[in-house]
Amino acid sequence: MQDRNAALPRILRLGPVVAVDARAEAVERLLETPARIEPKYFYDELGCALYAAICRLPEYYPTRTEGAIFAAHRTAITASAGQRRQLVDLGAGDCRKAEAWLPFLEPSRYVAVDFAGEELAAALARLSRDFPRVEMLGVETDFALRLDLEPALDAGPATFFYPGSSIGNFMPEDAVEFLASIQRHCATRPGSGLLIGVDAKKDKRLLDAAYDDALGVTAAFNRNALLNLNRRFGFDFALDGFVHRGFYNAEAGRIEMHLEALRDQVVALGGGKARRFRAGERIHTENSYKYSREEFERLLLRAGFARVQCWSDGAASFFVFYAD
């Protein structure tokens, strides 16, 4: 039994090489045309809870489909990913997805990486009680800006874990750059690799429903970004002034999420700055690109990975890749 007085897992805060003024960055995005909000602002404490609820919705197939692929191919994936390596969980959130792998991969240490530091600390405190023999480290960083985990990793091999098709939030060229940054970390640690989940292109009706559910949980998740910005930076978004729009843009091959103004309004952004929204004007909050198997394999090869393995469900609606 773990000592109740044992130290909690350490949280390492890593910033970009050039300091970023988060508030100024958020204001700059909101003053663009169209206005934008970075997806990282979905994930405060409430946002993480809402995302967990989304993953349980009947319309939201990615989580359960990926989980079924993991379960069906657990032995093969474990053999490819290896055991007793560092397990580096990118966008760890509540750490639930990595938690299911800990008994199988038996990592030498677990490195959970996320933008939401408080939520990360709470998740690691829970995990450290259940897995007292696994060294645990949290890394609070915005890896969408730059992935540099060298201060957090040791010299041993690592399995980088990026489930849930979160790679879809990157524009394809940015996805290649991000994957290449993972590959560079792998290259200096022989025996390392990337385990990643990727959503497939499919019928528009299924995709639309997955990102605009009947219960309205995704809508609440989207609008919560406004609440988070209000709390974090003192903006004055009216939550009842915007409605969720989520749909599949087949031509671009991506889901788009927006917040659409229901009326003319002005949002104060501080420092004498404000953004005027006309009724019907949208704030772009997220993209989620979908890929065929061949398309994503090409991205991995362009990023510098030499070997790619793939597992899928029977309908080929979701893919799990291991690349090294």
C-alpha positions as CSV (number, residue, x, y, z in Angstrom):
1,M,0.0,0.0,0.0
2,Q,1.3,3.5,-0.9
3,D,2.2,5.8,2.0
4,R,-0.5,8.5,2.2
5,N,2.2,10.9,3.0
6,A,4.3,10.1,-0.1
7,A,5.1,13.0,-2.4
8,L,2.6,13.6,-5.2
9,P,3.9,13.2,-8.8
10,R,6.1,16.1,-9.9
11,I,4.7,18.6,-12.5
12,L,7.3,20.1,-14.8
13,R,6.3,23.3,-16.6
14,L,7.9,23.8,-20.0
15,G,7.4,26.9,-22.0
16,P,8.4,27.7,-25.6
17,V,11.9,29.0,-26.3
18,V,10.4,32.4,-27.0
19,A,7.9,33.5,-24.3
20,V,4.4,33.8,-25.5
21,D,1.9,36.2,-24.0
22,A,-1.1,34.0,-23.9
23,R,-3.6,36.8,-23.4
24,A,-2.2,38.8,-26.3
25,E,-2.2,35.7,-28.5
26,A,-5.9,35.1,-27.7
27,V,-6.8,38.7,-28.4
28,E,-4.9,38.6,-31.7
29,R,-6.8,35.5,-32.8
30,L,-10.1,37.0,-31.9
31,L,-9.3,40.1,-33.9
32,E,-8.6,38.1,-37.1
33,T,-11.2,37.7,-39.9
34,P,-12.6,35.2,-39.3
35,A,-12.1,35.2,-35.5
36,R,-10.4,32.1,-34.0
37,I,-10.1,30.5,-30.6
38,E,-7.3,27.9,-30.1
39,P,-8.7,24.4,-29.2
40,K,-6.5,24.3,-26.1
41,Y,-9.0,26.7,-24.4
42,F,-11.6,23.9,-24.4
43,Y,-9.7,22.1,-21.7
44,D,-10.2,23.7,-18.3
45,E,-11.7,21.6,-15.5
46,L,-15.2,21.9,-16.8
47,G,-14.1,21.4,-20.4
48,C,-12.3,18.1,-19.5
49,A,-15.4,16.9,-17.8
50,L,-17.5,17.7,-20.8
51,Y,-15.1,16.0,-23.2
52,A,-15.3,12.9,-21.0
53,A,-19.1,13.1,-21.4
54,I,-18.8,13.5,-25.2
55,C,-16.7,10.3,-25.3
56,R,-19.7,8.4,-23.8
57,L,-22.3,9.8,-26.3
58,P,-23.9,7.3,-28.7
59,E,-23.1,9.6,-31.6
60,Y,-19.5,9.9,-30.8
61,Y,-17.9,6.8,-32.3
62,P,-14.1,7.6,-32.2
63,T,-13.5,6.7,-28.5
64,R,-15.3,3.4,-28.4
65,T,-14.1,2.4,-31.9
66,E,-10.5,3.1,-31.0
67,G,-11.0,1.3,-27.7
68,A,-12.3,-1.7,-29.5
69,I,-9.3,-1.7,-31.8
70,F,-7.0,-1.5,-28.8
71,A,-8.8,-4.4,-27.2
72,A,-8.9,-6.6,-30.3
73,H,-5.2,-6.1,-31.1
74,R,-3.8,-5.6,-27.6
75,T,-1.2,-8.4,-28.0
76,A,0.1,-7.3,-31.4
77,I,0.2,-3.6,-30.4
78,T,2.0,-4.5,-27.2
79,A,4.6,-6.5,-29.1
80,S,5.2,-3.6,-31.5
81,A,5.2,-0.9,-28.9
82,G,7.3,-2.9,-26.4
83,Q,7.3,-3.0,-22.7
84,R,9.2,-1.2,-19.9
85,R,9.8,1.8,-22.0
86,Q,8.9,5.4,-21.1
87,L,5.3,6.0,-22.0
88,V,4.8,9.6,-23.2
89,D,1.1,10.5,-23.2
90,L,0.6,13.5,-25.4
91,G,-2.6,15.5,-24.6
92,A,-3.1,13.2,-21.6
93,G,-6.1,15.0,-20.1
94,D,-7.6,12.8,-17.4
95,C,-5.0,10.0,-18.3
96,R,-7.8,7.4,-18.7
97,K,-6.7,6.2,-22.2
98,A,-3.1,5.6,-21.1
99,E,-4.3,4.1,-17.8
100,A,-5.8,1.2,-19.7
101,W,-2.4,0.5,-21.3
102,L,-0.3,0.6,-18.1
103,P,-0.8,-3.1,-17.1
104,F,0.2,-4.2,-20.6
105,L,3.0,-1.9,-21.5
106,E,4.4,-1.9,-18.0
107,P,6.3,1.3,-18.6
108,S,9.4,2.2,-16.7
109,R,7.9,5.6,-16.2
110,Y,4.8,7.5,-17.3
111,V,5.2,11.0,-18.7
112,A,1.8,12.8,-19.0
113,V,1.9,15.9,-21.2
114,D,-0.9,18.4,-21.4
115,F,-1.8,22.1,-21.5
116,A,-4.2,21.9,-18.5
117,G,-1.8,21.6,-15.6
118,E,-4.4,21.4,-12.7
119,E,-6.3,18.6,-14.4
120,L,-3.1,16.8,-15.1
121,A,-2.0,17.0,-11.4
122,A,-5.3,15.6,-10.3
123,A,-5.2,12.7,-12.7
124,L,-1.6,11.8,-11.8
125,A,-2.4,11.9,-8.1
126,R,-5.1,9.3,-8.8
127,L,-2.9,7.1,-11.0
128,S,0.0,7.2,-8.5
129,R,-2.2,5.5,-5.9
130,D,-3.2,2.8,-8.3
131,F,0.3,2.2,-9.9
132,P,2.7,3.0,-7.1
133,R,5.6,1.2,-8.8
134,V,5.5,3.4,-11.9
135,E,7.4,6.6,-11.8
136,M,5.1,9.4,-12.9
137,L,5.8,12.9,-14.2
138,G,3.5,15.5,-15.5
139,V,4.6,18.0,-18.1
140,E,2.5,21.2,-18.4
141,T,3.2,22.6,-21.9
142,D,1.6,23.8,-25.1
143,F,3.1,21.3,-27.4
144,A,1.1,22.6,-30.3
145,L,3.5,25.5,-30.3
146,R,6.7,23.4,-30.0
147,L,7.3,19.9,-28.8
148,D,10.5,19.7,-26.8
149,L,10.3,17.1,-24.1
150,E,14.1,16.6,-23.7
151,P,14.1,18.0,-20.1
152,A,11.4,15.5,-19.1
153,L,12.7,12.3,-20.8
154,D,15.6,10.0,-19.9
155,A,17.9,8.4,-22.4
156,G,15.9,5.2,-22.7
157,P,13.4,4.2,-25.4
158,A,10.0,5.8,-25.3
159,T,6.6,5.0,-26.7
160,F,4.8,8.2,-27.7
161,F,1.1,7.8,-27.3
162,Y,-1.3,10.2,-29.1
163,P,-4.8,8.6,-29.1
164,G,-8.3,9.9,-30.0
165,S,-7.4,11.3,-33.4
166,S,-6.2,14.5,-31.8
167,I,-3.7,14.8,-34.7
168,G,-6.7,15.9,-36.7
169,N,-6.6,19.3,-35.0
170,F,-3.5,20.1,-37.0
171,M,-3.6,21.3,-40.6
172,P,-2.0,18.5,-42.7
173,E,1.3,20.3,-43.2
174,D,1.5,21.2,-39.5
175,A,0.7,17.6,-38.7
176,V,3.8,16.5,-40.7
177,E,5.9,19.0,-38.7
178,F,4.5,17.9,-35.4
179,L,5.0,14.2,-36.3
180,A,8.5,15.0,-37.4
181,S,9.2,16.5,-33.9
182,I,8.1,13.3,-32.3
183,Q,10.3,11.3,-34.7
184,R,13.3,13.4,-33.7
185,H,12.7,12.5,-30.1
186,C,12.5,8.8,-31.1
187,A,15.7,9.0,-33.3
188,T,17.9,9.9,-30.3
189,R,16.4,7.0,-28.3
190,P,16.8,3.8,-30.3
191,G,13.8,1.4,-29.9
192,S,11.3,4.3,-29.7
193,G,8.1,4.8,-31.6
194,L,4.7,6.4,-31.9
195,L,1.3,4.8,-31.2
196,I,-1.4,7.1,-32.6
197,G,-5.1,6.9,-33.3
198,V,-6.5,8.5,-36.6
199,D,-10.1,8.9,-37.6
200,A,-11.1,7.9,-41.1
201,K,-13.1,9.7,-43.8
202,K,-16.7,8.5,-43.8
203,D,-20.3,9.3,-44.4
204,K,-21.1,13.0,-43.7
205,R,-24.2,12.1,-41.7
206,L,-22.2,10.0,-39.2
207,L,-19.5,12.8,-38.9
208,D,-22.1,15.6,-38.5
209,A,-23.9,13.7,-35.7
210,A,-20.6,12.9,-33.9
211,Y,-19.8,16.6,-33.6
212,D,-23.3,18.0,-33.1
213,D,-25.0,15.5,-30.8
214,A,-28.7,15.6,-29.9
215,L,-28.1,16.1,-26.2
216,G,-26.1,19.2,-26.8
217,V,-23.0,18.2,-24.9
218,T,-20.6,19.1,-27.7
219,A,-22.4,22.5,-28.0
220,A,-21.7,23.1,-24.3
221,F,-18.1,22.0,-24.7
222,N,-17.7,24.5,-27.5
223,R,-19.3,27.4,-25.7
224,N,-17.2,26.6,-22.6
225,A,-14.2,27.9,-24.4
226,L,-15.8,31.4,-24.1
227,L,-16.3,30.9,-20.4
228,N,-12.7,29.8,-20.0
229,L,-11.5,32.9,-21.8
230,N,-13.7,35.1,-19.7
231,R,-12.2,33.6,-16.5
232,R,-8.6,33.4,-17.7
233,F,-8.3,36.8,-19.4
234,G,-11.3,38.9,-18.2
235,F,-13.1,39.0,-21.6
236,D,-16.9,39.5,-21.4
237,F,-18.4,37.0,-23.9
238,A,-22.1,36.4,-23.4
239,L,-22.6,32.6,-23.4
240,D,-26.2,33.0,-24.6
241,G,-24.9,35.2,-27.5
242,F,-23.4,32.3,-29.5
243,V,-24.6,28.9,-30.8
244,H,-22.6,25.8,-31.7
245,R,-22.1,24.8,-35.3
246,G,-20.3,21.5,-36.1
247,F,-20.2,19.9,-39.5
248,Y,-18.1,17.9,-42.0
249,N,-16.5,19.9,-44.8
250,A,-16.1,17.1,-47.3
251,E,-14.1,19.2,-49.7
252,A,-11.5,20.0,-47.1
253,G,-11.7,16.6,-45.5
254,R,-12.3,17.9,-42.0
255,I,-14.9,18.5,-39.3
256,E,-15.2,22.2,-38.5
257,M,-16.5,23.6,-35.2
258,H,-17.6,27.2,-34.9
259,L,-19.5,29.5,-32.5
260,E,-22.0,31.6,-34.4
261,A,-23.2,35.0,-33.1
262,L,-27.0,35.0,-32.5
263,R,-27.1,38.8,-32.5
264,D,-25.0,41.9,-33.1
265,Q,-22.7,42.3,-30.1
266,V,-19.4,43.8,-28.9
267,V,-17.0,41.7,-26.8
268,A,-14.6,43.7,-24.6
269,L,-11.1,42.2,-24.8
270,G,-9.3,44.6,-22.4
271,G,-6.6,47.1,-23.1
272,G,-9.1,49.3,-25.0
273,K,-9.6,46.5,-27.6
274,A,-12.9,45.0,-28.5
275,R,-14.4,42.7,-31.2
276,R,-17.7,43.5,-32.8
277,F,-19.6,40.5,-34.1
278,R,-22.5,40.7,-36.5
279,A,-25.4,38.3,-36.2
280,G,-24.4,35.2,-38.1
281,E,-20.7,35.8,-37.9
282,R,-18.6,32.9,-36.7
283,I,-15.6,32.2,-34.5
284,H,-13.7,29.2,-35.8
285,T,-12.8,27.0,-32.8
286,E,-11.6,23.6,-34.1
287,N,-10.8,21.5,-37.2
288,S,-10.6,17.8,-37.1
289,Y,-9.1,16.4,-40.2
290,K,-10.0,12.8,-41.4
291,Y,-7.7,10.6,-43.3
292,S,-7.6,7.5,-45.4
293,R,-5.1,4.9,-44.4
294,E,-2.9,5.7,-47.3
295,E,-3.0,9.4,-46.7
296,F,-1.9,9.1,-43.1
297,E,0.8,6.6,-43.9
298,R,2.3,9.1,-46.3
299,L,2.3,11.7,-43.5
300,L,4.2,9.4,-41.2
301,L,6.8,8.6,-43.9
302,R,7.2,12.3,-44.8
303,A,7.8,12.9,-41.0
304,G,10.7,10.6,-41.1
305,F,9.3,7.3,-39.7
306,A,10.7,4.3,-41.6
307,R,8.2,1.5,-40.7
308,V,4.4,1.8,-40.2
309,Q,2.0,-0.8,-38.9
310,C,-1.8,-0.3,-38.9
311,W,-4.8,-1.9,-37.2
312,S,-8.5,-1.0,-37.8
313,D,-12.0,-2.0,-37.1
314,G,-14.0,-4.1,-39.6
315,A,-15.5,-1.1,-41.3
316,A,-12.1,0.7,-41.6
317,S,-13.7,3.7,-39.8
318,F,-10.8,4.3,-37.5
319,F,-7.1,3.5,-37.6
320,V,-4.4,2.8,-35.0
321,F,-0.8,3.2,-36.3
322,Y,2.5,2.3,-34.8
323,A,5.4,4.0,-36.5
324,D,9.1,3.7,-35.8
